[in-house]
């Protein structure tokens, strides 16, 4: 049974050329790292909500954590996106990802401190949301840049993929 799609229009060849992008090293690294990152982000968001509810028993405080996780990127995203677009992208990508890791990593470390409060958690979650708002547009740029360096998706500006001298 032949399952090829190579009809008269060369659809099979076009599809094979598009799939090669998934096999490139740069794009593959970005893609797999983002899969892992998205899963970890989802788990940490759920864990924070569950933690606040289990500690406080308050649906209101749990909702505030959920709002801080969501609203800071939505409200500050447009301003941060324009600002980040003018800065060195690779440095911002690394710095914001490290900041996000530190902010999430600080939470279990400060839980043992007796002065830790839910208000402190609100601040950490808000800062994490700001770091995420900076991180997301840079990740989108990096995917477009990796794709365009392999001759695909010309929508990425040429200046975005030029290597610094």
C-alpha positions as CSV (number, residue, x, y, z in Angstrom):
1,X,0.0,0.0,0.0
2,X,1.5,3.3,-1.1
3,X,0.8,6.2,1.2
4,X,2.9,8.8,-0.6
5,X,1.4,12.2,-1.4
6,X,3.6,13.0,-4.3
7,X,0.8,13.7,-6.9
8,X,1.3,16.0,-9.9
9,X,1.7,19.1,-7.8
10,X,4.6,17.8,-5.8
11,X,2.7,18.0,-2.5
12,X,4.8,15.2,-1.0
13,X,8.1,17.0,-1.8
14,X,6.7,20.3,-0.4
15,X,5.6,18.5,2.8
16,X,9.0,16.8,3.1
17,X,10.8,20.2,2.7
18,X,8.6,21.7,5.5
19,X,9.3,18.8,7.8
20,X,13.0,19.3,7.4
21,X,12.7,22.4,9.6
22,X,11.7,20.2,12.5
23,X,14.9,18.2,12.0
24,X,17.3,21.2,12.2
25,X,19.4,21.4,15.3
26,X,18.5,25.0,16.3
27,X,14.8,24.7,15.7
28,X,14.7,21.3,17.4
29,X,16.4,22.6,20.5
30,X,14.1,25.6,20.7
31,X,11.0,23.4,20.2
32,X,11.9,20.7,22.7
33,X,13.0,23.2,25.3
34,X,9.7,25.0,24.9
35,X,7.7,21.8,25.2
36,X,9.5,21.1,28.5
37,X,9.1,24.7,29.6
38,X,5.4,24.8,28.9
39,X,4.8,21.6,30.8
40,X,6.8,22.9,33.8
41,X,5.0,26.3,33.7
42,X,1.6,24.5,33.8
43,X,2.7,22.3,36.7
44,X,4.1,25.2,38.7
45,X,0.9,27.3,38.1
46,X,-1.3,24.5,39.3
47,X,1.1,23.8,42.2
48,X,0.9,27.4,43.3
49,X,-2.8,27.5,43.2
50,X,-3.1,24.2,45.1
51,X,-0.5,25.4,47.7
52,X,-2.2,28.7,48.4
53,X,-5.6,26.9,48.8
54,X,-4.2,24.2,51.0
55,X,-2.4,26.7,53.3
56,X,-5.1,29.4,53.5
57,X,-8.3,27.5,52.7
58,X,-9.3,30.7,51.0
59,X,-10.8,30.7,47.5
60,X,-10.2,34.5,47.3
61,X,-6.5,34.2,48.0
62,X,-6.2,31.4,45.5
63,X,-8.0,33.5,42.9
64,X,-5.6,36.4,43.5
65,X,-2.7,34.1,42.8
66,X,-4.4,33.0,39.5
67,X,-5.1,36.6,38.6
68,X,-1.5,37.7,39.3
69,X,-0.2,34.8,37.1
70,X,-2.5,35.9,34.3
71,X,-3.1,39.6,34.5
72,X,0.5,40.9,34.7
73,X,1.5,39.5,31.3
74,X,-1.8,40.6,29.8
75,X,-1.7,44.2,31.2
76,X,2.0,44.8,30.9
77,X,2.7,42.6,27.8
78,X,2.1,45.2,25.1
79,X,4.4,47.7,26.8
80,X,7.1,45.2,27.7
81,X,6.9,43.6,24.2
82,X,7.7,47.0,22.5
83,X,10.5,47.6,25.0
84,X,12.0,44.2,24.6
85,X,11.9,44.4,20.9
86,X,14.5,47.2,21.0
87,X,16.9,45.4,23.3
88,X,19.5,42.6,22.7
89,X,17.2,39.6,22.4
90,X,19.6,36.7,23.3
91,X,20.6,38.4,26.6
92,X,17.0,39.2,27.4
93,X,15.9,35.6,26.6
94,X,18.6,34.1,28.9
95,X,18.1,36.7,31.7
96,X,14.3,36.4,31.8
97,X,14.4,32.6,31.8
98,X,16.9,32.6,34.6
99,X,14.8,35.2,36.5
100,X,11.7,33.0,36.1
101,X,13.6,30.0,37.4
102,X,15.0,31.9,40.4
103,X,11.6,33.4,41.2
104,X,9.9,30.0,41.1
105,X,12.8,28.4,42.9
106,X,12.7,30.9,45.7
107,X,9.2,30.0,46.7
108,X,10.0,26.6,48.3
109,X,13.1,28.0,49.8
110,X,11.3,30.7,51.7
111,X,8.5,28.5,52.9
112,X,10.5,27.4,55.8
113,X,11.1,31.0,56.9
114,X,8.6,31.9,59.7
115,X,8.0,35.4,58.3
116,X,6.8,34.0,54.9
117,X,3.3,35.2,54.1
118,X,0.9,34.9,51.3
119,X,1.5,38.5,50.5
120,X,5.2,37.7,49.9
121,X,3.9,35.0,47.5
122,X,1.8,37.6,45.7
123,X,4.9,39.7,45.1
124,X,6.9,36.7,43.8
125,X,4.1,35.6,41.5
126,X,3.7,39.2,40.2
127,X,7.4,39.4,39.4
128,X,7.3,36.0,37.8
129,X,4.4,37.3,35.6
130,X,6.5,40.3,34.5
131,X,9.4,38.1,33.7
132,X,7.1,35.8,31.7
133,X,5.7,38.9,29.8
134,X,9.3,39.7,28.8
135,X,10.1,36.1,28.0
136,X,7.2,35.2,25.7
137,X,7.8,37.7,22.8
138,X,11.5,36.8,22.8
139,X,10.8,33.1,22.5
140,X,8.4,33.8,19.6
141,X,11.2,35.9,18.0
142,X,13.7,33.0,18.5
143,X,11.5,30.5,16.8
144,X,10.9,32.8,13.9
145,X,14.6,33.6,13.7
146,X,15.6,29.9,13.8
147,X,13.0,29.1,11.1
148,X,14.1,32.0,8.8
149,X,17.8,31.1,9.0
150,X,16.8,27.8,7.3
151,X,15.1,29.6,4.4
152,X,11.6,29.4,5.8
153,X,9.0,31.9,7.0
154,X,10.2,35.1,5.5
155,X,8.0,37.1,7.9
156,X,10.9,37.4,10.4
157,X,12.7,40.7,9.8
158,X,16.2,40.4,8.3
159,X,17.6,42.4,11.2
160,X,16.3,39.8,13.6
161,X,18.5,37.0,12.2
162,X,21.7,38.9,11.6
163,X,24.5,37.8,13.8
164,X,26.3,40.5,15.8
165,X,29.8,41.4,14.5
